[in-house]
């Protein structure tokens, strides 16, 4: 069935301002707003812009028969800040459902209710007016769902991962039914959503726990405690090569034409981390001829204070051993260099994992938000968790709409 047939069905059902067709100026503008060109290069046949949860219900009900017949696939976008190709965009005859207009921030009884189209910066501004904080993204431009449906590191390890602070998800299932998943309502689905990604439905609103929050700062506190989260980076940066190209820094986020993240996890062990740094440093030397290259090696700790809060989720972690996340962030200018950069740092991850295996410090877990397409973070949670996730998928998406229709991200089957 041609895309025009699906688009005709959509245009007869949803308002024209909610359907943006490929080739129009608005479509090009929306598609260029992703963090990475690897996402923007994917051009859907149309972008759908629901204005309410009811609009999402309508869209899901309309698309379902076309998905089951194999005639259409779709992607779901929050803020578009995750660089994994295809995780929130799609090409060809596919459709992208952009949740940008699902706004709203409501503070009530120790919780904040956040529309799926919000960004974390707006949430922080609203909460600051009330002297409150929330365990959310360190990027003000980041969307809610990319972190709250995966794992999600925040400013402090005190409260656990971001997903551990979600109290409820309002979700549109493949049947078009809108339900709330929480510890008391559909608890198995709630647990699955905490780390299960985009496999179960479309979230329209999140409820997260809040806490009293004073002014941020005090980076020179001599007595480190669970309020502290350490992030250390080293990087090669092409634009600074005239003054020295290999830097140590506390952060390395840049907006480039092309970017890719990939990661691994090891036990917190100095020798393992030193070896990993050496592997990274050796790998980027042959790439220095690439235009616009920035490649960063970032360490982020998973201390016991964080892991002890990692409960009732799908991640398969416990607090027995402190861990360290090793993130490789890479930016470059030319699409012709894509394969060279990605393969180089894929090999870095493989070498780090092999070295850690020899040292007895290897950890299977991979952080979903930093994973690249050759990685499989959901399976890294372990067979028991994977079995639970598949069982939940079978009950809440029996026909597999979000497995067959939404190919982006990391799937269960």
N, C-alpha and C positions, 0 to 999 in steps of 0.2 A: 504494500500500500504506500503510495507516495506521501511525502510530508504534507503536501497541499491538502490532502483529505483530512488529516488530523488537524491542521491549522484551520480548515473550514469549520470543523466541529467546534473548535475552541472559539473562533470568532463569532459564532452564532450563540455562544453561551456566556462568555465573559465580556465585560466592557472593553471598548477599544483601547482605553488608556492603560489596560492591564496586559496588553499583548503587543510586544515590540518585535517586528519582523526583521530578519537578517537583511542586511543591505541598506537599512535606514541609518540616518545620522545618530539617532538615539541608541540604536543597537550597537553601533561602533563605540559610542561614548561609554556605555555600560560595560562593554566587553574589555575596554582598555583600563578599567578601574581595578583589576586584580593586582595583587602584590607582584606576581611573577608573570613574565611574558610567556612562560611555559603554560600558564592557564589562559592568558589572553589570546594565544594563538589558536585556541579551540573556539570555533564560531558556531553556536547553535542555530538551528533554523528559526527559532524564536525565543524570546525571553519573556516569561510570565511574571507579572508583578502583582500578586495578591495584596489586597488592602486590609484584610481581616482574616480571622481564623475560619470564618464561614467560606471565604473565597478559596482558602486552601482545601477545605472539604470538597467544594465544587470541582476544583481542578483534579484532585486525586480520583474522585468518582468518574470524572470524564476520561482521564487517561488510563485507568485500570484495564478496560477491555483491550485497548490498543497495545498496552504492555504485554498482556497475557497472550495476545495473538502474534507477538514478536514484531509489531509494526512501529513501535516507538520506544525510545529510552529517554531518561531525563536525569538531570542533576539538580541538586538543591544548594543554593548559595545563601550564606549569612552575610559576612563582610568581605569574603574573598581574599583573606589574608594568609591562608594556608597555601604554600607554593606547590604542593604535590599535584602534578598534572592530572586533570580530570576529577579531582576530589570534589569540586564545586562548579565545574563547567563541562561542556560536552560539545562535540562537533557534528558535522554532517546533518542528518535529519533529526537529531536529538533536540530536546527542549531544556532550557534552564529555568528553574523556578527560583526567582530572586525574592528573598523575604525582607528586603530593605524597608518596606512600608509597614511592617508589623512592629510598630513602635509602642512605647509605654513603659514607664518606670514607676512602680507604686511601692511605698514603704509601709509595712503594717506588721505589728506584733512580732518584731524581731526578724522579719524576713523582707527581702526585696523581690518583687515580681517584675520580670524583665521580658519585654517583647523580643521575639527572635530576630528582629531587624535592628536592634540597638547595637551600639559599640560600647566597649568598656569605659572609655573616657567619659561618656555621658552618664553612665551609671555612677562613676566615682564622683563626678561633680554634684549629682543629686544627693548622694549619701553624705558628702562632706558638709552639706548645709545642715545636716542633722547630727554631725559628729560621729558618723558611722563609717565602717569599712566593710569590705566583702573580699573573699578570696577569689580574685579574678586575674585577668591578664596583666602582664607587665607592659603591654603595648596598648595605648589608649585607642588605637585604630582597630584593634582586633575585635572580631565578632564573638558572640556568646557561645554559639553551638559548637564551633570547632574545638573549644576547650572543654566545655561542660559535658560533651558526649564522648570525650576521649579520656584523658587523664588530667593534664593541665597543671603546669607549675605557676606559682604566684610569687609575690614579693617575700612572703614569709613561709617557713616550713611549719609554723605552729598549728595551722588548721588542716594540714594534709593537702592532697591534690584539690584542684578546683571541683572535679566531679564529686569529691567527698563532701562538698558543701552544698550540693543541690538537694533541696528538700522535696521537690516535685517537678515533674515535666508534664505540660499539656501537650498531647501528641495526637496527630491525625493518623490513624491506622490505614492500612491498604483498603479496608472496607469503606473508608470515608467516615468512620466513626471517630468522634473527638472524645478522648478520655483523659483523665489525670492519673499519672503513675507516681506513686509515693510509697513509703513504707507500709501504709495502711490500705492503699488502693492499688491493686495489681502489683504487689511487691516484687514478684519475679521479673516483671518487665522493668520496674524501677531499677533493680539491681543490674539488669542487663544494659540499660541505658547508661549507667555509670561506667563507661569504658567501651561500650559496644559500637560506638560510631553511628553511621547513618543507616543501619541495617533494619530498623524496626518501624519507621514512620517519619513524619515531618513534625518537628517540635515547633509550636507556635508561641509558647511562653515558658519561662523558667522561674522557679522559686528558689532563691538561695538564702542561706543563713547570713545574717549581719552580725557585727560586733562593734563595740565602742572603739573609735579610732581617733587618736590625737594627731597632731602634725607629724608628717613623715620627716625623716632625717636621722641625725645622731649616728652618722656612719663611723665615728671614731670611738664608739663605746668600747672600753677595754675588756668588759666582761661579756663575752659572746653568750647568747642564750637562745632558746627556741624562737625568739622573735627575729633572728638573723637568718638571712639566706645568702649564700655566697655564690657568685657567678664570676668565673675567671676566664678570660679569652686571650689567645694570641692569634695574630693574623698577618698574612701577606696582603698588602694593599697597593695595587699598581699605580694609582694616582699620586702616591707619596714616595715613589721609588727614588726620586732625586734626593731626598733627605734621609733615606733609610727605609727599607720596604718591609721589615719584619718587626712587628710591634707586639707589646703586651698591653692589654687594656681590660677594663672591667665590663665592657659591652661592645658589641660590633654589629649593629643593625644598620643597613643601608638599603635604599631603594634603587635597584638597578633594573636594566632591561630584562635580564634573565636571572633567576635565583633558584637554588635547590638546597633542601635540607636532607640530611641523613644522620643516623645516630646508632649508638650502641650503649650498653650498660655493663659496668664491671663492679666488682666489690671495691670498696674504698681502700686502695692499696697504693702506696707511693711508687713502688717499683713498676707496677702495671701502668700507672698514669705517666710516668717518665718515659717508658717504652712507647706508649701511645703517642706522646708528643713528638718523640724522635721519628716515628713512622710518618706522621703527618708532615713534619718539616722536610723530610727527605722527598716526600711525594710531590710537593708543590714546586720544587726547584725547576723541573723541566717545563712547567707551565708559565713561567715568568714572561714568555714572549706573547702571551695572550692579552689582547686589548681589554682594558677595563676589569681585569681580574681582581677580585677580593675573595680570599678563602680564609675562613676562621675556624679555630679549634677551641671549643668552649666546654668548660667543666662546670657542672651543676650538681650539687650534692643532694642525695636523698637520705638525710639523717634519720635516726630512729624516731625523732620527734615528728617527722612527716609520716614515716611508714606506720607508726602506731595509730595514726588516724585513717589509714588506708583500709577501711573495713566496709562491708556490705557493698562491694563493687566487683567488677569483673577482671581486675588487673592481675590477680594471682600473686600479689606481693605480701610479705609479712615483715615484721620489725626485727628479725633475728640478726640481720647483718646490714650495716650502713652501706649504701651503694653510691656510685657516681655515674651520672649521665655524661657521655661524651658526644657532643653535637658538632657536626661539620656543616658550616653554612658557607655557601659558595655563590658568588655573583660574577657574571661576565657579560660582555657586550654582544658578541656575535653568535647567531644561531649555529653557524658552521662549527663552532667549538663545543656544542652541547655534548656530543658523545665523548669527546676527549676528556672534558672536565668530569662528567658523571662517572665514567669508567675508572678514572684515576682515583676518585675518592670512594667509590665502591670497593676498590682494592684496598684502600686504607682501612675501611671498616672491617673487611675480611681479615687483614693482617693483625689488626688490634684484637679481634675476637680469637684468632688462632694463638696469639701470644698469651692472652688471658687464660685460654684453655690450658696451656702448658703450665702456667703459674698456679692454676687452681682458683683463679679469681673471675672466671667467666660467668656471666649471668644471661639467661635466655631472654629476659624481658627487654622489649624495644618500646620506646616512648612514641605513641601514635602521632602526636602533633609534629614530630621531627622526622618521621619515617619517609623514605622514598619508595618508589613503586617496586623495587626489587626486594623490599623487606616485607615482613608479614607480622605486624605487631600483635594482631589478635591471637594468632597461633602461639606467639611468645608468652601469652598468659598461662599456657599449659592446657593439657588435654581435658582436665576436669572442667575448667572454665569454658573452653570451647564447646564441650558437650552441653553445658547449661545454656549457652547463648543459642546454640542450634535448636534446643528444645523450646526456648522462648520464641524464637523466630517461627517455629512450626505452629505454635499456638496463636500468635498474634499477627502473623502474615502467612497463613497456611498455603496460599497460592504462590508465594515467593515474589510478590511485586517488587519489593525492595532489594531482592537478590537479582532478579532478571532485568528489572527496569532501571535500577540505579547501579551502574557498573563502577562508578568512581568510588574512591576510598578503599577500604579493606573489607572484603566480604567473608561470609561465614561458610559458604559452600563452593 
